[in-house]
């Protein structure tokens, strides 16, 4: 009977019984399919000094077949390599005949060889072939293995034998039978041997929660949930300091608490020009540990893609605007090739289980990925008051002692989180009226000078805060 074995991506078929009839039928039925025919048996010379290889018939009896006859049967089988692990097969004429008929290479034995020597040679030969080496390199490596492990059994015990000369190669042209496919091992296998458990890697790279905690944004989180039901890619656009990063991190923690993304969450900041390799490495090392870092880059890409396609993950790409140049007119932080890699990566995630959340100060049409867009604005009035109360508590200002103009100040700041954090601490030294007057003067000064990706209130707030601190330092109050 026939039996198939699988060695990685290579199929091995053993003929049973190993008869010439079955051998010839198999090759004729599968012309061009097999890369190697391996004959493991006996070779000899018959009474007419004609070389023969010994097969079996259906009953298990020896069937000596001449080199000429074998060559005739195999004329059109289109097998590129033959390995004849048979004594004297290099002398019996079969190798030469096969090369004449078009075989690219025939490995044979010039003389009798010990089984132990053949074991060293054949093991190394196939090991090199499946790694992608050519037949000549593989034969040389096999002979070297025999030379290194030269002890052979004898009646007097193991003795050194220089039998590495026995294997020979007949070749008409260089040939490499196997081009290794960079097959991606599953992340299930990688994680089983990882340094970190999946539980300890659920949220990777998330920034720490701010000193004031995550405040509000209930409706924005609901909008994100709804958007991801329709699209695997969502872009949150908002002015600088409006809270895009905090929203993204808060959304990730919400999903973690509610088992919304069981495959893990991975946060990458692009502010300093991170590229796809950093994204891949972060995910791979979190789930595959040191074993992942030892893989080739092509394999790393493949296993991460496989994991993201089959597991519900959340990727957060934060501060994305510098990737393509920001503000408009500035040089992109990433080259065109690196930007195209990011585009391809996003497109290849379509149809899979993972989500990608991008935050940016502007829209990113160059991605050409059909993302869903969410415009993020300041906190609601109630949420802004909650954040303000925590800021005042931190700097030691009693909210109940502030005049009514305090609420006017909050309205002027527009619920902008960073503006609130920058301006409100000044209430320790100044009144709300003084701050309102200074900010309004600043707004008048900056009228018509809007900066891309930044609200005027933030620009004025930062400007005022810097000027105030500089004044204190100049007077020696700092």
Residue pairs with C-beta under 8 A, 6 or more apart in sequence:
1 16
2 13
2 14
2 15
2 16
2 26
3 13
3 14
3 16
4 11
4 12
4 13
4 14
5 11
5 12
5 13
5 14
6 12
7 130
8 130
8 183
9 181
9 183
10 130
10 178
13 26
13 34
15 22
15 23
15 26
17 56
17 57
17 58
17 60
18 41
18 55
18 56
19 55
19 56
19 57
19 58
19 63
20 55
20 63
20 65
20 70
20 73
21 58
23 55
23 73
24 73
24 74
27 34
27 37
27 74
27 77
27 79
28 76
28 77
31 76
31 77
31 78
32 78
34 79
35 79
35 80
35 81
35 177
35 178
36 79
36 80
36 81
36 82
36 83
36 129
36 177
37 79
37 81
37 82
37 83
38 82
38 83
38 85
39 53
39 82
39 83
39 84
39 85
39 86
39 89
40 85
40 86
41 53
41 54
41 55
41 85
41 86
42 53
42 54
42 86
42 87
43 51
43 52
43 53
43 54
43 84
43 86
43 87
43 88
43 89
43 91
43 92
43 94
43 109
44 51
44 52
44 54
44 64
44 87
44 88
44 92
45 51
45 52
45 88
45 91
45 92
46 52
46 64
46 66
50 66
50 67
50 68
50 92
50 93
51 66
51 67
51 88
51 91
51 92
51 93
51 94
52 64
52 65
52 66
52 67
52 92
53 64
53 65
53 67
53 70
53 84
53 86
53 89
53 92
53 94
54 62
54 63
54 64
54 65
54 86
55 62
55 63
55 64
55 65
56 62
56 63
57 63
67 92
67 93
67 94
67 97
68 93
68 97
70 94
70 97
70 98
71 94
71 97
71 98
71 100
71 101
74 98
74 101
75 101
78 102
79 103
80 103
80 104
80 105
80 175
80 177
81 103
81 104
81 105
81 106
81 107
81 135
81 175
81 177
82 95
82 98
82 103
82 105
82 106
82 107
83 106
83 107
83 122
83 125
84 90
84 94
84 95
84 106
84 107
84 108
84 109
85 109
85 118
85 122
86 108
86 109
87 109
87 111
87 112
87 113
88 109
88 110
88 111
88 112
89 95
89 108
89 109
90 108
90 109
90 110
90 111
90 168
90 170
91 110
91 111
94 106
94 108
95 106
95 108
95 168
95 170
96 170
98 106
98 170
99 105
99 106
99 170
99 171
99 172
103 172
104 135
104 171
104 172
104 173
104 175
105 135
105 136
105 169
105 170
105 171
105 172
105 175
106 169
106 170
106 171
107 125
107 135
107 139
107 167
107 168
107 169
107 170
108 167
108 168
108 169
108 170
109 118
109 166
109 167
109 168
110 165
110 166
110 167
110 168
111 166
112 166
113 121
113 163
113 166
113 167
114 152
114 153
114 161
114 163
116 152
116 153
117 146
117 152
117 161
117 163
117 164
117 166
120 142
120 145
120 146
120 149
121 142
121 143
121 145
121 146
121 164
121 167
122 142
123 142
123 145
124 138
124 141
124 142
124 144
124 145
125 138
125 139
125 141
125 142
126 138
127 141
128 137
128 138
128 141
128 142
129 135
129 138
129 177
129 178
130 178
130 180
131 180
132 176
132 178
132 179
132 180
133 141
133 176
134 174
134 175
134 176
135 169
135 171
135 174
135 175
135 176
135 177
136 169
136 171
136 174
139 167
139 169
142 167
143 164
143 165
143 167
144 164
146 163
146 164
146 166
146 167
147 162
147 164
150 160
150 161
150 162
150 163
150 164
151 158
151 159
151 160
151 161
152 158
152 159
152 160
152 161
152 163
182 296
182 298
182 299
182 302
183 299
183 302
184 299
184 302
184 303
184 305
184 306
185 299
185 303
186 303
186 306
187 287
187 288
187 303
187 306
187 307
187 311
190 284
190 287
190 288
190 289
190 291
190 292
190 303
191 197
191 198
191 287
191 288
193 288
193 289
193 291
194 287
194 288
194 289
194 291
194 292
195 289
195 290
196 286
196 287
196 289
198 264
198 287
201 264
201 286
201 287
202 256
202 264
202 265
203 252
203 253
203 256
203 264
203 265
203 267
204 264
204 265
204 266
204 267
204 282
204 283
204 286
205 266
205 267
205 268
205 282
206 249
206 252
206 253
206 265
206 267
206 316
207 245
207 249
207 267
209 249
209 253
210 246
211 394
212 387
212 390
212 391
212 394
213 390
214 246
214 249
214 250
214 253
215 379
215 383
215 386
215 387
215 390
216 379
216 380
216 382
216 383
216 386
216 387
217 243
217 246
217 247
217 250
217 379
217 383
219 380
220 247
220 374
220 376
221 247
221 250
221 251
221 254
223 374
224 234
224 236
224 247
224 251
224 357
224 374
227 234
227 372
227 374
228 234
228 355
228 372
230 372
231 370
231 371
231 372
232 349
232 350
232 352
232 354
232 355
232 356
233 346
233 349
233 355
233 356
233 358
233 369
233 370
233 371
233 372
234 355
234 356
234 357
234 358
234 371
234 372
234 373
234 374
235 358
235 359
235 360
235 363
235 364
235 371
235 372
235 373
235 374
236 244
236 247
236 248
236 357
236 358
236 359
236 360
236 374
236 376
237 359
237 360
237 361
237 362
237 363
237 373
237 374
237 375
237 376
238 244
238 359
238 361
238 375
238 376
238 377
239 361
239 416
239 453
239 454
239 455
239 458
240 361
240 418
240 453
240 454
240 455
240 458
241 416
241 417
241 418
241 419
241 454
241 455
241 458
242 376
242 377
242 378
242 416
242 417
242 418
242 455
243 376
243 379
243 417
243 418
244 318
244 359
244 360
244 376
245 318
245 319
245 359
246 417
247 359
247 376
248 267
248 316
248 318
248 357
248 359
249 267
249 316
251 314
251 357
252 261
252 265
252 267
252 314
252 316
254 260
255 261
255 265
255 314
256 265
260 312
261 312
261 313
261 314
261 355
262 311
262 312
263 307
263 308
263 311
263 312
263 313
263 353
263 354
264 283
264 286
264 287
264 311
264 313
264 314
265 313
265 314
265 315
265 316
266 279
266 282
266 283
266 286
266 313
266 314
266 315
266 316
267 316
267 318
268 274
268 278
268 279
268 282
268 315
268 316
268 317
268 318
269 318
269 319
270 317
270 318
270 319
270 320
270 322
270 323
270 333
271 318
271 319
271 322
272 333
273 322
273 323
273 333
273 334
275 334
275 338
275 341
275 342
276 338
276 341
276 342
276 345
277 297
279 315
279 317
279 345
280 300
280 301
280 304
281 293
281 300
283 304
283 307
283 308
283 313
283 315
284 292
284 293
284 295
284 300
284 303
284 304
285 292
285 293
287 307
288 303
292 300
292 303
295 303
305 345
305 348
305 349
307 313
308 315
308 349
308 352
308 353
308 354
309 349
309 351
309 352
309 353
309 354
310 352
310 353
311 353
311 354
312 353
312 354
312 355
313 353
313 354
313 355
314 354
314 355
314 356
314 357
315 354
315 355
315 356
315 357
316 356
316 357
316 358
316 359
317 356
317 357
317 358
317 359
318 359
319 359
319 360
320 358
320 359
320 360
320 364
321 360
321 361
321 362
321 364
321 453
322 330
322 332
322 333
323 332
323 333
323 334
323 339
323 342
323 364
324 332
324 334
324 339
324 364
324 366
325 331
325 332
325 333
326 361
326 362
326 452
326 453
327 451
327 452
327 453
328 452
332 339
334 342
339 366
342 367
343 366
343 367
343 368
343 369
346 356
346 367
346 369
347 369
349 356
358 364
358 371
361 452
361 453
361 454
362 452
362 453
363 373
364 371
377 415
378 384
378 414
378 415
378 416
378 417
379 387
379 415
379 416
379 417
380 415
381 410
381 411
381 415
383 415
384 410
384 413
384 415
384 420
385 410
387 417
387 420
388 399
388 410
388 420
388 424
389 399
391 420
391 421
391 424
391 425
392 398
392 399
392 424
392 427
394 425
395 424
395 425
395 427
395 428
396 428
397 424
397 427
397 428
399 406
402 427
402 432
403 431
403 432
403 433
405 431
405 432
405 433
405 436
406 427
406 432
408 432
408 436
409 423
409 432
409 435
409 436
409 439
410 420
412 436
412 439
412 440
412 457
413 419
413 420
413 423
413 439
413 457
413 461
414 455
414 457
416 455
416 457
416 458
416 461
418 458
418 461
419 455
419 457
419 458
419 461
422 458
422 461
422 462
422 465
423 435
423 439
423 461
423 464
423 465
426 435
426 464
426 465
426 468
427 435
435 464
438 464
439 457
439 460
439 461
439 464
442 460
442 463
442 464
443 456
443 457
443 460
445 460
446 456
446 459
446 460
446 463
447 456
450 456
451 459
469 478
472 478
